Amino acid sequence: MSTAYELQVLNPATEEVIATVPGATPADVDAAVVRARAAQHRWAAAAPADRARLLRRFAALVDEHVEELARLEVREAGHTIGNARWEAGNVRDLLDFSAGGVERLSGRQIPVAGGLDITLLEPLGVIGVIAPWNFPMPIAAWGTAPALAAGNAVILKPAETTPLTALRLAELALEAGLPEGLFQVLPGAGAIAGNALVEHPGVAKIVFTGSTRVGKQIMATCAERVKRVTLELGGKSPNIVFADADIEAAAAATPMSFLDNSGQDCCARTRILVQRTAYDRFMDLLGPGIEQIVVGDPSDEKTQMGPLISRVQLERVRSYVADDAPGLRGSAPEGPGFWFPPTVLTGLDPDAPAAVEEVFGPVAVVLPFEDEEDAVRLANATEYGLSGSIWTRDVGRALRVSRAVAAGNLSVNSHSSVRYSTPFGGYKQSGLGRELGPDALTAFTETKNVFISTEA
């Protein structure tokens, strides 16, 4: 690979350089596309059962290396070891799930006069996947696994700060027997390698997860080329607690709903909306929960929250929280590392920056509401619409509010957002398209209609 620059990978918990990785140039991207197109033609021509078998073998190898991948994720991303093991396991599970769809990716027979009409689902070709640093392994797999299963080749550009697990997955893919060039990883800067991938005429679709600002730029570039795109962007998700809910359960579940992965999660429930009649009780219960969160060495099994990814991200989070801001605070280590304590802000206006903008750190705001209508109004008072939670014992209310809240992924009496077997994506400026779920493979196909005349 010809390179003009290098990427330094830091351990966010210590600020030590743990690796230096060559950065891809536009010429590298061009060469990768040539290799990918050749590999894709052979892959698409292979028997579906053979493609499925190789993907399952890839999944089995990931399973054998879960601990290795998890430890690598701890070092490059600062994730807690428990989270990192889940992430590696999610890659394995998604590969298995996608492999099961290879032989079920079928078209339709449509009744017509004078003949037989069928539809074929054909692969798009070369897919560019641009993965983020907050969940480097699983989100990379969200695009890669179904795209491969549908008969495509994939070029993955990981985030500049977290390329190591992606590179290791590419090695495991080759070891599993996937054809050379079918799944390639090109670390590099977004402005260089990322742009080259988006602009390349040989890339049929871009799958991007990241900020709404960058997503808009990618969408505009793809529009000029009528290139397909799936975007998973920002979030500012509500956690709506009604007075008739199990307040104890809601308060107990709230801390990790926005502190998981140090709040660097587009699904983080960072807008805690509590019905006014239950507000005081909820806050009394929430305080000890925030204080008891264990923040520290991400490799320690007892740690619940690690550092932020970088100094840039740390300064961004700090900019949202004044030193004298009222609220609840936990503790965080001092010294090297990008640490910020668990923080819940109170007394803010509903339109304050911390209440409506994506902080992407361990910071949430609590806002009281009066009734169901007021809760829905506050929940929707943001440009995002990715996920959210609703806490109530009233089934009718749960259904009404689920329909009224403009978000793609909602959970009732829980904070679950993402399963590989169910669709995931956002409303409004949280994104475009859906990933995961039973229809994931079809997002990487083109529908071809064929009419066969039966008339003499």
N, C-alpha and C positions, 0 to 999 in steps of 0.2 A: 504493500500500500504506500503510495507516494504521499508524504505529509509535509505540511508547511507549519504545523503548530502542534502543541501537545496539551493534553488536559491533565491537570493535577487533581487527584481524588483525595479528599480530606476525610478523616474520621471526625464527625461532628461532635463527639463527646470529648475529644482530646485536642483537636485542631492539628493533629499530625498528618503529614502526607503519607498515605499508605500505598499509592500507586501513581504512575505516570503513564498515560495512555495516548497513543497517536490519534490525532484528530483528522477526520476524513475531509478531503477537498472535493470540489465539484467533479474533478476528474475521477476520483475514487467512486463517487456516486454513479457516474456514467458507466464506469467499468462494472460496477455491481449490478446495474440494470441489465447490461448485456448478458452477464452470467445468469441472472435471475430469469430472463426471458427464455433462455435455452433450457434451463432446468424446469421451468414451468410447463413447457410443451411436453416434455417427457413425463412429468408428474401427472398432468391432466390425462394423458393417454394410458396411464397405468390402471389396472383393474381397481375398482373401488375397494374391494376387500384387501388388496395389497396396500393401498394408501392407509386404510384404517389400521391395518396390522402394524405398520411403521409408526403411526402416531401413538398407538398403545405402547409400543416398545420405547418410544421417547418418554411417555408418561412413566413407565416403569423405571427408566434410568433416573428421571427426576426424583422419583420416590426413593431410590437408593441413595441419592445425594441431598436429601432434604436438609440434613444437619449442616452439611458443608455450605449449601446455598444460604441457609439461614444465618450462619456465622458471617458469611461474606456480606449479607445485607445489614447485619448489626454494625459492621465496621464502616461500610460506605454510606449508610443512610441514617445510622443512629437509632434504628428501630429496636424495640425491646425484643429479646430473644423469643418470647412466646409469640409475638406478632409475626416475627420473621419466619418462624416455623409454619405458621398458618399460611403465610404468603407463598412459600415454596410448595406447600401442600395444595394450595389453590391452583397453581400452575399445573401440577399433576392431575388434579381433578378435572380441570377444564380441558386438558388434552384428551383425557378419557371420554369426557362428555362429548367433545367435538368429534372424536373418532367414531362414536356411536351414530353420528349424523351422516357420515359419509355415504353409507349404503341406503339411507332414507331420504336423500336429497333428490326428490322426484318432482317431475312436472305434473301436468294435468291433461286429461282428455276432455275436450269441450264439445258438446253436441252441436253440430252444424248440418246444414242441408248440403247434399251432394258430395259428401266425402267425410274424411276423418280429420279432426283438428287436434293437434297435441302441442304442448309447450315443453321446452327443454330449458333447464337451468345450467348455464355454462359459466365457467370461471371468468373473472374479469381480466386476469393476467398477473401483473406485478402490483403488489399492495405495499404502500409505504406506511409504516406504523411509527409514529413519533410519541414516545412514552415519557411520562413525567418522573420527577424525582421522589414524589411522595409515596408512591407504591410501585417501585421499579419493576418487580417481577410480575405481580398479578395483572396489572394494567397492560403491560407488554403482551401478556398471554391473551388478554381479552380480544385483541385484534389478530394476533398471530395464529392462535389455535383454530378458530373457525375459518380464517382465510385459507390456511393450509388444507383443512378438511374439505373445503369447497373446490380445491384443485388449483389454487393460486400459489405463486411464490411470494415471499415476504422479505422486505428490507426493513429492519428495525433500527431506528436511531434512538438510542437511550438518551436520557438527560445528561448534560455535561458532568454533573456531580455524581451520578450513579450508574456508570457503565459496566461495572464488574460482574454483576449477576447476569446481565444480558449476554456478555461475552461467554460466560461459562455455560449458559443455556445453549448457545450456538454450538459449542463444543460437544455437548451431550446429544444434540440433534444429529450431528455427524456420526457420533459413536453409535447412535441408534439405527443408523442406516439411511437417514434422509439424504436425498441426492445432494451432491456438492452444488452450491449456488442457490438452493431452494430457500433456505432460511439464512440470511446474512445479517450481521450486526455491524453497523457503522457508527462508532462513537464520533461525536463532533459537535461543534458549536451550532446552535440553532440558526444563526445568521449565515452560516456557511453550508454545512451539510444538510441542515433542515430545509433551508430555502432551495438548495439544489434538488432535493428529493421532491419537494412540492412542485417545483417548476418543470421537472423532467417530463418530456412527452411520452416516455416509455412507462411511466407509472400511472396505472389506471385509477387508483383511489388512494386517498390519504385518510388515515385514522389518527386523530390527534386528541390527546388529553392534556389540558393545561389551562392557562389563563384565558379569560374571555377576550382580552385585548389581542393576544396572539392568534387566538382562534378566528377572530374576525379577519385578520390579515391573511391567514391561510385560506379562509373561505373566499375572499376576494380574488386571490391568485388562482384558486381552482376554478372559480367562475369564469375567468378569462379563457380557460381551456376546456370548459364544460367537463371538468374532472369531478368525479364523485368524492364525497367527503362525509365522514362521521366525526362529530365534534362532541367531546365531553368536557365541559368548561366549568365555570365557577359555581359556587353555591353559598347560600346564606339561610340555612335550613331552620325552620321553626320546631320547637319542642313545646307543644300545646298541652297544658295541664289544666283540666277542668276540676271544679271543686268536688264533683261526685266521683273522681278517680280514687284509686288506692294511692293516697298522697305519699305514704311511706315508700311504696315501691317506686313511684315516679321519682322521688327525691334520691333514692338509692341508686337508680339507674342513670341519673343525669350527669354526674361527673365524667364518666367515661364516654358519654355520648358526644362530648366535644373535646375531651382530652386524649382520646385514643390517637396514636401517632402524633402526639404533641399538638393536636388540633390541625395538623396539616392534612386535612381530609375535606374534599368538597362536600361530603355528606354530613360534616360535623354539625350537630344541633347547637349552633351558637346564638340563637335567638330563643331564649326561654320565656315563653308566654304563660303566665299563671293567672288563673281567675282570682280576682281581688279578694273574695271571701276566703280563699285558701292560701293567700300569699304569705302571711306571717308564719303559718304552720310549715309551709314548704321551705321557706328560707331558714327556719330554725333547724330543720332536718338536713338541708343542703350544706350548711356551714361545716359541720364536722366531717362530712364526706369529702369536701374539698381539701380540708386541712390534712386528712389522712392519706391522700394520694402519695405514693412513694415515687419520687423523682430522683433518678440517678443513673448509675452505670447500666447501660442497656443490655449488657451481657449477663447481668445478675438476674436470676430467675424471679426474684421478689419485686423487681422494678416494674412499675406500671406506666411510667412515662419517661421518655428519654429527651435528648436535646432537640433543638430545631436544626434544620439541615445546614445552615450557613450563617455567617455574620450578616450578610445582606438581609436574610429573612428575620434574623433577630432584631435588627434595627427597624425593620418594617413593623414588626409586632409592637415594639416599644413605642412607636409613634402613635399608636392608638390608645395608650394607657398613660394618663397623667400620674405622676407620683402620688398625688393626694386624691386620686379618684376614689369615691366610696365604693365599697363592695366587699367581696370575700377573696382571700388570697391563701394559697398554699405556700410551699417552700421549694427551693431549687438549689442545686449545688453552686458554689462560687468557684472562681478560678477558670482554668482552660475549659473550652467547650461553649456551645451556643445555647445556654440555659435560660429559660423564662418560667416563672412559677405559674401554676394553675390560678386563673383569675376569673372572677365573676363580677361584672360591673353592675351597679344599681344606680337609680336616680337619673338615668339618661333620658333625653327626649327620644321618641321613637324614630326620628329622622337623623339622629346623631351618627357620625361616620362609623363608629364601632357597632352601631345597631343595624346598619344597612349595607356596609361594605364588607367584602370578604377579607378578614384579618389573616387567616391561614396560620393560626397559632393557638395556644391554649387559653383563649380569651372568649368568654361568652357574656351576653347582657341579659338581664331579667327585666321584663316589661309586664306590668299588670294589665288585665283586660276585664271588661264588665260582664259580657255575655257572649253567646255563640257568634252572633253577627260581628261583634267587636273583635273576637279572636280571629275570625276568618279575614277581616279587614287588615289586621296587623300582620297576619301570616303572609298575605299577598302583597304587602307594601314593600316590595323589593324587586329589582330587575331580574332576580334569579328564581329558579323553580326546579330544584333538583330533588330534594328529599324532605323528610319531616316526620315527626311523631305526634300522635294524638293519644292522650291519656284520659280515658273515661270508662265508666261501667255501663253507660247507656249505648246499646248497640245501634239504635237509630241515630243517635248523635254521631257516633263513630262513622257511620256510612254517609251522613249528610256532610260532615266536615271533610271527609276524604274526597267527596265529589267537589266540594267548594274550593279546597286549597289547590292552587295551580302549581303542582309539582309532579314529577314523573314517578317518584318512589316514596310511598308513605307506609308507615307501620303503626299499628294500634297496640297500645300497651307494651311497646318494645321499641328498640332503636335499630332494628334490622333494616338494611338498605340493599345489600348486594348478595345475591346468590348466583352461582354460575348457571343455574337452571331456569332463571326468570329474567325477563328483560330489564335493562337498566338504561336510563337516559333522562334528560331534563326538558322542562318547558322554558319558554322565554330565552333569556341569554345564558341559560345553563347548558345549551347545546343543541345538537341537531342529530336526529337518528337514534337508534337503539342498539345496544350491545348485549351480549349474553342471551340466555334463554333459548327456547326451542327453535326460534327463527333466525338465530345468529348467522348460520351459514348462508342463508339466502341474501343477506346484505352484501355478500361478496360474489354475487352471481348476476348474470344478465339473462333476462327471459327472452327466449327465442320462440316464436310461434311458427308452426309448420302445418300447412293444410295439404292433405293428400286427396285428390279427386277420385271418387269411385265410379264416376260416370264414364260410360264407354265413349 
